Amino acid sequence: MRSARLVIALFAAVALSAPPASAVSAPPDVSGHKQTLRSAAPKGFHIGTAVAGGGHHENQPYPDPFTSDSEYRKVLAAEFNSVSPENQMKWEYIHPERGRYNFGMADAIVRFAKQNRQVVRGHTLMWHSQNPEWLEQGDFTAAELREILREHIMTVVGRYKGKVQQWDVANEIFTDAGALRTTENIWIRELGPGIVADAFRWAHQADPKAKLFFNDYNVESVNAKSDAYYALIKELRAAGVPVHGFSAQAHLSLDYGFPDDLERNLKRFADLRLETAITELDVRMTLPASGVPTAAQLQQQADYYQRTLAACLKVRTCKSFTIWGFTDKYSWVPVFFQGQGAATVMWNDFGRKQAYYALRSTLAKRA
C-alpha cells in the first residue's frame, strides 16, 4: 500500500448505512450453492483480502478490527481463502526498535489463517515507506545497515517458514518513470541496487518453499514502470536470483480509465515463467456531497472489479487475487484521499455491493 506515515486525528470513514435501493440490489446469482467468494473460486485459486489493523490504523478512533470486531472476523473467515496483513508485517509495526520485534498481531493472523484453511501473503520485507524512526534516522555504516536488513529478513521469514505462501520481498522500488528510488529507499540509497538481489536470496534462504515477489502500484499496464520490472527480473533470474513472482497492486480509481492491457501485461511476466498476482485491489471514487455513491458509480466500480478478476483468471500463472480490505468501515482510502471512498466490495455494515456479486459471479463461471 502507498505511504501511511500520517497521524490521524479523525478517521473520516464514509457513512453508507442507507444507500439507494438500486445500489444494493443483487444481480441474478449464477453461483448456485456457492454463496461465498471462496466457495465460488476455482480449485487452486486464492481469493484474498488484507486484514485491517496496525500501521496507520494505530491512530484510529476505534479498536483494532481484527481483534475486536467479531462480525469482521466471521466474514473474513467465510469469504476468503487467503489473507494479507495490511500493516502488521511492515517494518514500522513488526520491528519498532532495533533489538525488539512485535510479532503478536502477525502471529494472530497466521494462526487465524491456519484455523480457517487460508493461506497467507507476507507484506512486506523491503520498502521505502513505513520504516521505524530508529532505522531511517540511525547513523549506520553500510555494513551495519546491510546486516540489519539481512537479520530482519532472516528473522521474520524464518519465523513464518512454511506458514506464508508468498512474500512481497521488494515493494515499490521504482518510480512511475521507471527509475529506481535511489533517494527515498534507504536500502538502495545506502547500499546500492545490488541489495535487491540480496534481499531475495536471504528470503529464499530463510524459507526455500515460499514464493518471492516484486510488488508495486501503477504497473497494471505496459508502461515505463512495468517495463523496468520486466527488465530487472530478466536480469536477476539470469543471474540465478530466486525471483518467483510479479504482482500488480491495482489501487484503481473511477477518476481514471481502466487499464485495458492488464491481461497482456500479466501474460508477458507469465511468459518469463513467473507467478503473477493481483495483491491490493480497491476501486475508489470521488463521492457526491451526500457521501453516498450514485448507482452509476457503483455499476462502474463493479465493472472495474470484474474486469480485473477476469484478466487475472485468463493468465495461467495468476492464482492469487487479493482485495485491499472488504468493508468500507475499515478502508484506508478516506484517510489518504480526501473526498473519496466507498472503495471496497461491502458497506460499513458488511452488506454486499454490486462489486461483490460481480466478483462472485465471475469466480463461479470459472469454477
C-alpha positions in Angstrom: 0.0 0.0 0.0 1.1 3.6 -0.5 2.8 5.6 2.3 0.9 5.5 5.6 3.1 7.8 7.7 0.4 10.1 8.9 -1.1 11.0 12.3 -4.8 10.6 12.0 -6.9 12.7 14.3 -10.1 11.6 12.9 -10.8 8.7 10.6 -13.4 10.0 8.2 -14.9 6.7 7.2 -17.7 7.1 4.8 -21.1 6.6 6.3 -23.0 4.4 3.9 -25.7 2.9 6.1 -28.6 3.8 3.8 -27.6 3.6 0.1 -30.2 3.8 -2.5 -32.1 0.6 -3.2 -30.8 0.4 -6.7 -27.3 0.4 -5.3 -27.5 -2.8 -3.3 -29.9 -5.0 -5.2 -28.1 -8.2 -6.2 -27.9 -9.3 -9.8 -29.1 -12.8 -10.7 -26.9 -15.3 -8.8 -25.2 -17.8 -11.1 -23.2 -19.4 -8.4 -25.9 -21.9 -7.2 -24.9 -23.2 -3.8 -21.6 -21.2 -3.9 -22.6 -18.3 -1.7 -19.2 -17.0 -0.7 -16.2 -15.9 -2.7 -14.0 -18.7 -1.6 -16.7 -21.4 -2.3 -17.2 -19.9 -5.8 -13.5 -19.8 -6.6 -11.9 -22.4 -9.0 -9.9 -25.1 -7.4 -6.4 -23.9 -6.6 -7.3 -20.2 -6.9 -6.8 -18.0 -3.9 -9.2 -15.2 -3.3 -7.9 -13.0 -0.5 -8.2 -9.7 1.4 -6.0 -7.5 3.5 -6.6 -7.9 7.3 -7.3 -4.5 8.7 -5.4 -3.2 11.7 -1.9 -2.0 12.7 0.2 0.6 10.9 -1.8 3.7 10.1 -4.8 2.2 11.9 -2.9 2.5 15.2 -4.4 6.0 15.5 -7.9 5.1 14.5 -10.8 6.2 16.8 -12.0 2.6 17.2 -10.4 -0.6 18.4 -8.3 -2.8 16.1 -10.8 -4.5 13.8 -9.2 -7.9 13.7 -9.2 -8.4 17.4 -12.3 -6.5 18.4 -14.9 -7.0 15.7 -16.4 -10.5 15.7 -18.6 -9.9 12.7 -15.5 -8.7 10.8 -13.7 -12.0 11.7 -16.7 -14.0 10.7 -16.9 -12.5 7.2 -13.1 -12.7 6.9 -13.2 -16.5 7.5 -16.2 -17.2 5.4 -15.4 -15.2 2.3 -11.7 -15.6 1.7 -9.1 -18.4 1.5 -6.1 -16.0 1.5 -5.2 -13.2 3.9 -2.6 -10.4 3.8 -1.6 -8.4 6.9 -2.4 -4.9 5.9 0.2 -3.3 8.1 1.1 -5.8 10.8 4.2 -7.2 9.0 5.6 -3.9 7.8 8.9 -2.7 9.4 7.3 0.1 11.5 4.9 -2.3 13.2 6.8 -5.6 13.4 10.3 -4.2 14.2 9.6 -1.0 16.2 13.0 -1.0 17.9 16.4 -2.3 16.7 16.6 -5.1 19.2 12.8 -5.8 19.6 10.2 -7.4 17.3 6.5 -7.1 17.8 5.1 -10.4 16.4 1.8 -10.5 18.4 -0.6 -9.4 15.7 1.2 -11.2 12.8 1.2 -14.4 14.8 -2.5 -14.0 15.5 -3.3 -13.5 11.8 -1.2 -16.6 10.8 -3.0 -18.7 13.5 -6.4 -17.4 12.3 -5.4 -18.4 8.7 -4.4 -21.9 9.7 -7.7 -22.4 11.7 -9.7 -21.3 8.7 -7.8 -23.1 6.0 -6.4 -19.9 4.5 -3.0 -19.2 3.0 -1.0 -16.1 4.0 0.7 -13.4 1.8 3.6 -11.7 3.7 3.8 -8.0 3.2 6.5 -6.5 3.0 10.3 -7.0 3.6 11.9 -4.1 1.8 10.2 -0.8 1.3 10.9 2.9 1.3 7.8 3.7 3.5 6.6 2.8 7.0 10.0 2.2 8.3 10.7 2.9 12.0 12.5 6.1 13.1 15.3 4.2 14.6 16.1 2.9 11.1 15.5 6.0 9.0 17.3 8.3 11.4 20.0 6.0 12.6 23.7 6.6 12.0 24.7 3.3 10.5 27.6 2.2 8.3 26.9 0.4 5.1 28.0 -2.9 6.7 25.7 -2.3 9.7 22.7 -1.4 7.5 23.2 -4.5 5.4 23.3 -6.7 8.5 20.2 -5.0 9.8 18.3 -5.9 6.6 19.7 -9.4 6.5 18.8 -10.1 10.1 15.3 -8.7 9.7 14.5 -10.8 6.7 16.0 -14.0 8.2 14.1 -13.4 11.4 10.7 -12.5 10.0 10.7 -15.0 7.1 12.2 -17.7 9.3 9.6 -17.3 12.0 6.8 -18.0 9.5 8.6 -20.6 7.5 6.1 -23.0 6.0 3.2 -20.7 7.1 3.5 -17.9 4.5 2.8 -18.9 0.9 4.1 -15.7 -0.8 6.2 -12.7 0.3 6.3 -9.3 -1.2 10.1 -9.1 -0.9 10.7 -5.8 -2.7 7.8 -3.3 -2.6 7.6 -0.2 -4.8 11.3 0.1 -5.7 10.7 2.0 -9.0 9.2 5.4 -9.7 6.4 5.8 -12.3 9.1 6.9 -14.7 10.9 3.5 -14.3 13.8 4.8 -12.2 15.0 3.1 -9.0 14.0 5.0 -5.9 17.6 5.9 -5.1 16.6 8.8 -2.8 13.5 7.5 -0.9 14.6 3.9 -0.4 17.1 3.7 2.4 18.4 0.3 1.3 19.0 1.2 -2.4 20.3 4.7 -1.5 22.9 3.5 1.1 23.7 0.0 -0.2 23.2 0.3 -4.0 20.9 -1.6 -6.4 22.5 -5.0 -5.7 20.8 -5.1 -2.3 17.6 -6.0 -4.0 19.1 -9.4 -5.2 20.5 -10.0 -1.7 17.0 -9.5 -0.2 15.6 -12.2 -2.4 18.5 -14.5 -1.6 18.1 -14.1 2.1 14.3 -14.6 2.0 14.8 -17.8 -0.1 17.4 -19.0 2.4 15.0 -18.4 5.3 12.1 -20.3 3.6 13.0 -22.1 0.4 9.4 -23.0 -0.3 7.9 -19.5 -0.1 7.2 -17.7 -3.4 9.1 -14.4 -3.6 7.5 -11.4 -5.4 8.1 -7.9 -6.6 5.0 -5.8 -5.8 4.0 -2.3 -7.0 1.2 0.1 -7.9 0.7 1.7 -11.4 2.1 -1.5 -13.0 -1.2 -2.8 -14.2 -0.4 -1.6 -17.8 2.6 -2.0 -20.0 4.4 1.3 -19.2 7.8 2.6 -18.1 7.4 1.3 -14.6 6.3 -2.3 -15.5 9.0 -2.3 -18.2 11.6 -1.6 -15.6 10.4 -4.5 -13.5 10.4 -6.7 -16.6 14.0 -5.9 -17.4 15.2 -6.2 -13.9 13.5 -9.6 -13.3 15.0 -11.0 -16.5 18.4 -9.8 -15.3 18.1 -11.2 -11.8 16.8 -14.6 -13.0 19.6 -14.9 -15.5 21.9 -14.4 -12.5 20.2 -17.1 -10.6 18.4 -14.9 -8.1 15.3 -16.6 -6.7 12.6 -14.3 -8.0 9.3 -16.2 -8.4 6.6 -13.6 -9.0 5.4 -10.2 -10.1 2.3 -8.6 -8.7 0.2 -5.6 -9.5 -1.4 -3.9 -6.5 -4.3 -2.5 -8.6 -5.4 0.5 -6.5 -7.8 1.8 -9.1 -10.0 4.9 -9.3 -13.1 5.7 -11.2 -11.5 9.1 -11.9 -9.2 7.3 -14.3 -9.7 4.8 -17.1 -9.4 1.0 -16.6 -6.0 -0.5 -17.5 -7.3 -2.4 -20.6 -3.9 -4.0 -21.2 -3.8 -5.6 -17.7 -4.1 -9.2 -19.1 -1.5 -8.6 -21.8 0.9 -7.2 -19.2 0.5 -10.1 -16.8 0.9 -12.5 -19.6 4.3 -11.2 -20.5 5.5 -11.8 -17.0 3.9 -15.2 -17.0 5.9 -15.9 -20.2 9.0 -15.4 -18.0 7.8 -18.4 -16.0 6.8 -16.2 -13.2 3.8 -16.4 -10.9 1.6 -13.4 -11.2 -0.9 -11.9 -8.8 -3.3 -9.0 -8.0 -2.5 -8.1 -4.5 -4.2 -4.9 -3.3 -7.3 -4.2 -5.4 -9.7 -1.5 -4.4 -11.7 0.9 -6.6 -12.1 4.4 -5.1 -14.4 7.1 -6.3 -15.0 10.8 -5.7 -18.2 10.9 -3.7 -21.1 13.2 -4.2 -21.8 15.8 -1.5 -24.2 13.4 0.2 -21.3 10.9 0.7 -23.4 8.2 -1.0 -22.2 6.8 -4.3 -24.6 7.0 -7.2 -26.0 3.9 -8.9 -23.8 4.7 -12.0 -20.7 4.9 -9.8 -21.4 1.6 -8.2 -22.1 -0.1 -11.5 -18.8 1.3 -12.9 -17.0 0.1 -9.8 -18.4 -3.4 -10.2 -17.2 -3.4 -13.8 -13.6 -2.4 -12.7 -13.6 -5.2 -10.1 -15.0 -7.8 -12.5 -12.5 -6.9 -15.3 -9.5 -7.0 -13.0 -10.5 -10.5 -11.8 -11.3 -11.7 -15.4 -7.9 -10.6 -16.6 -6.2 -12.5 -13.8 -8.2 -15.6 -14.4 -7.2 -15.6 -18.1 -3.5 -15.7 -17.2 -2.3 -19.2 -16.4 0.1 -18.2 -13.6 -2.3 -15.7 -11.9 -3.6 -17.8 -9.0 -3.7 -15.2 -6.2 -6.2 -12.3 -6.2 -6.4 -10.0 -3.2 -8.6 -7.1 -2.5 -7.3 -4.4 -0.1 -10.0 -4.8 2.6 -13.6 -5.8 2.1 -15.6 -3.3 4.0 -15.7 0.5 3.8 -15.9 0.6 7.6 -12.1 0.0 7.8 -10.9 1.2 4.4 -7.6 3.2 4.2 -8.9 5.2 1.2 -10.8 8.1 3.0 -7.8 8.7 5.2 -5.4 9.3 2.3 -7.8 10.6 -0.5 -9.9 13.5 0.8 -13.4 13.4 -0.6 -13.0 9.8 -1.9 -14.1 6.5 -0.5 -16.6 3.6 -1.0 -13.6 1.6 -2.4 -14.4 -1.9 -1.2 -17.0 -4.5 -2.0 -19.0 -4.2 1.1 -20.8 -1.4 3.0 -20.0 -0.4 6.6 -22.5 -2.9 7.9 -21.0 -5.7 5.6 -23.9 -5.5 3.2 -22.7 -6.6 -0.2 -22.3 -4.2 -3.1 -22.6 -4.9 -6.8 -18.8 -5.3 -6.9 -19.0 -8.2 -4.6 -21.6 -10.0 -6.7 -19.6 -9.3 -9.8 -16.6 -11.0 -8.3 -18.6 -14.0 -7.1 -20.3 -14.5 -10.4 -17.0 -14.3 -12.3 -15.4 -16.8 -10.0 -18.3 -19.2 -10.3 -18.3 -19.1 -14.0 -14.7 -20.3 -14.0 -15.1 -22.9 -11.3 
